[in-house]
Amino acid sequence: MALPAIADVSTAQSGGTVAVAARAPVAPLFSLVPGVSRVVTLPRGSSWPLGGCGTAILLPNSFHSAMSAARAGVRERWGYRTDWRGVLLTRAVDRPGEAMHQIDYYRHLVSSLGFPNGSPAPRLEIADDVRGAGRALLERAGWNGRAPLVAIAPGAAYGSAKRWPAAAFADLAAGLAEDGVATVIVGANADRAAAASVVQELRGRTTLIDVVGRTDIPTLAGALSNCRAVMANDSGAMHLAAALGVHVVAAFGPTDERLSAPRTSNPEHRTILTNPTWCRPCGLRECPLDHMCMRGISPGDALAATRSLL
């Protein structure tokens, strides 16, 4: 969700160097971002390898990020005046007074720092070799290379409350199979249990192409770029697919789609599914009640939405 703000900075810095510093799990993403000259992988702890950077725009709100940039000797440190870190910033911006989408929150920061806002839609560029690596992985996992392909992403790192039920994902995959559409299940190692539950719920109705735990971010991007659509929870896979221009169907329950829905250059390329309940959006990691915000999203609605995007 930081990509549009990064694009604003890189556009304004035409001819300059824009480096992105990120933690190891997400750093590979930025190798796919247009306008980024260098990607710095941040180690754990307080020693950041940011020497030589004249200015750091701190998208995280934390005190730690400002302290680490200061200790690294970065001369100019710009960011929101949050978490008692104003004294560490050389340019501090007040946070917006109203809630807004996370993409717009980052864009407000860079705009306040003098970088004109461009498109609010994240964009990634996939080279032919990355797309080819994704296709090769899919074919090794069982895709025949001809059937239309839809990806499902049943995981969600935040907690089980964000996960659409495994039985619902299974019903969706079975319905797509009746249409001649193949389904690939994607996710990180941490999503293996969620993926196994979907396979168990299928009970032989169809076979999934399983690449869970077999992709880094660029390879996952390459695989998703070979798909017609993605059905996902509110998760990183959802945002990655949207930034690649893949059609997205997303299930939202405990989180607020007004703050974190996927952004696409064409609004018709996404569908947000919700079930109105008195308690959503609660923001909880685990549901203490009946999880009706997610269980109430029917597989039939998801299948219809996916078919319409296909």
N, C-alpha and C positions, 0 to 999 in steps of 0.2 A: 504493500500500500504506500510505500515511500517512493515508488518509481516516478510518478508524475512530478513530485518535488525535485527529485534528482534530475529529471529531464529539464526542468526549468533552470536549474543551476548550470547544467552542462551547455544548454543553449546560450545562456548569457555569457558563459566563459569560452566562447568560440576562440580557439587558438591557445587556450590555457589547458592546464592539466586538472582533471577532476578524478580524484581517487575516492573509493568507497572503502571504509573500514567496517568490518562486520565479524561477528562470531563465526567460528568454523562451520556450524551446521548450515548457515545460510550464505556464507561468503561465495560459494560457487555460483549462486544465482546471478550475481552481478557481472559475471563474465558474459552474460547474455544481454546486458543492458547497453543500448546505443549511447555513445557519448562518454562512457566511463573508460578512463585511460589506464587505471590501475586498481587492483583489488588487494586490500591489506587484510589478512586474517588476524584478528585480535586474539591474543592468548588470554587465558584466565589470569586473574590477578590485576595488579595496578600498573604493570609496565607495558605501555602501548608503543608499538613501533611506528610512531607517527612523525619521527624526525624529518625535517625538510618541508613539512607542510606549513604554509604561511597562515592558513585559516582553516578552522574546523567548524562546520555547521553541525551541531549536536541535535540529532532528531530524538534520541531518547530523552526523557524528562529527568533522568536520575542525577543525583549529586555525584555519583561515582564517575559517570561519563565526563563531567566537567573537570573533576579532580584529575582523572587520568590524562586528559588532554593537556591540562596545565603542567603536570609532571613530565609529560613528554616534550615540553618546550614549545608547544604550538603558540605562536604569538597572538593570534586573533581567535577567540573562542565565542561563537555566537549560538544562541539558543533561547528557548523559553525560560522565563524567570520562574522556575519551579524547584521544589525540593531543597529550598534554602541555599541554592547555588548561585544566586545573583552576584555575589562578591567574586566568584571565579570566572564570570563571563565578562568579556570586553564589550559585547553588545547583547543586551537582554531584552527580550520581547515579552510583553504580557500575554498570557494565554487568552484565547477568545472567551467572551463572556457567555456563550451559549454552546450547547452540545452540537457537534457536527461530525460528519463522516471522517474516519481517520485519515483518508486521503486528503480531504480538505483541511484537516488540522495541520498536516505537514505543509500543504501548499500555502496556508496562511502564514506560516513561519517564514518560508523563503520569500514570499511576497513582501512581508514586513521588512525583510532585510534588503529589499531592492531588486529582487529577481522577478521579472514579470511572469505571471502564470500562463501556461499554455494549456494543452489538452488535459482534462482530468482523468483520462483513461490510461492505465498502465500499459506499457508496450515492451515486449521482448522481441529480439531478433534471433531466429534459429538458423544457423548455418546448415548447409546441405549435409555435412558430415555428422552433425548432431542429430538431425532428422533421420539420417540413414542408420545411425547407431540405435536409435529408438525403434526403428522398423525391424532391424535385425534381432533385437531383443524380443520383440513381439512374435516374430516368426519362430525363433527358437522355443518360445513358450507355447506355441501351438496355433498361432494365427496363420491362416492360409494366404494372407496378403490380398484377398479379393473381397471378402465379406465386409460390409460396413461395420465399423468398430465404435463401440461406446465404452467409456471408462467409468467405473464406479470406485469411489474412494470412501470406504466405510469408517475410516479412522477420524479422530479429532484429538489432538494432543491436550487440549484444555481440560477434558474430562468426559465422562460417559453421558452427561446431560446433553451434550451437543450432538450425540450420535443418533441418527435415524436407526430404527431397529434392524437387526440383521435379517429378520424374516421379510421385511419390506424390501431391502436390497435384493434378496433372493427372488421375490415375486417380480420385481422389475426386470432382473436378468432373464427370468423364464419368459416373461412377456416379450422381451426383445428377441429372444431366440425364435419365438413363433413367427416373427417378422423376417427372420433370416439375418438378424443383426448379432454379431459376436460381441461378447462382453469381456473386457479385461479389468481385473481388479488390481488396484495400485495402492501403495502405501509404504511407509518406512518399517523398519524392524519392529518398532513399538506397536505397529498396527496388525501384527500377525494374529493376535487373538481375535480381534474384530473381524479380520478376513476369514479366519477359520470358522467363525460362527455363521458367516454368510454361506460358506461352502456346505456346512452341515445342514443349514436350513433348505438348501437347494434339493437335497435328497435325490440327486441324479436326474433332476428335470432338465438340466443342461450342464455343459462343462464351461468353466471359466478359464480364461487365459490369465494365469497367476504370475505377476511380477512383483509381488509384495516383498520388500526387503532387498530387491535386486537392482535398485536404481539410486544413483546420486541425483542431485537436482538437474544437472544438464541432461542426463539420460532420461529422467522422468519427463522433462520438457520435450525431448525428442519423441518419446513414446506418445505423449498426449497430442503432439502435433499431427500424429497419424490417425487421430480419433475424430469422429464426426461431432461428438458431444460428450460431456462429463456430468455425471450425477454425483454430488458430493455434499457432505456436511459443511458447516462454516469452518473452513480449514485452509491450510496452506495450499493444498492441491487445488481447491476451488479458485483461489486467487491466481495461481500459476496458470491454470487453464484459461482464465479470462484474459490474462495478459498476453497469452499466445494467440488470442483470437478464436479459440475453440468455444463452441456454444456450451453454455453452462446451465444446469438445473441445480439449485441449491436449496437444502432444507434448513430452515432457521427455527430454533425453539427458544432456548434460554438466552440467546444473544440477540441483539437489536439490529435487524437488517438495515435500519436507517443509519447506523454507525459503521457497519462493516460489510455490507453487501458487495459482491464483486462488481467492478466497474468494467464496462466494455465500450468500445468505440461506437457500437450499434446496440441500443437498448433492446432490440428485438432478438439479440443473440443470447439473452439470459432470461431465466424464469426463476423467481423466488417463491418457494412454497412455505406456507406457514399454516398453523392451526390456531385460531384465536382462543386463548384461555385467559382466565382472570389473572393468572400469576406470571405471564410472560410479558416482557423479558426479565427474568429474575437475575441472570448473570451467575448462577450457581454452577459449580463443577459437577455436582451430583444432585439428582432430583430427590427431594425428601417426600414427594407425593406420588402421583401416578404417571408422571412423564407424558401426560396427554398432549403437551405442546408438540412433541415429536411423534408419538404413537398415533396421533390424530391426522397426520399427513398420510393420505392413502397411497398405496403403490399404484392404484389406477390413475390417480392424478399425476403422479410422477411419470408413469408410462405415457400418458397423453401428452404431457409437456415435452418429454424427450422425443416422441414421434413428431411433434410439431416442429421441433428444431431440426430434426433430420430432413 
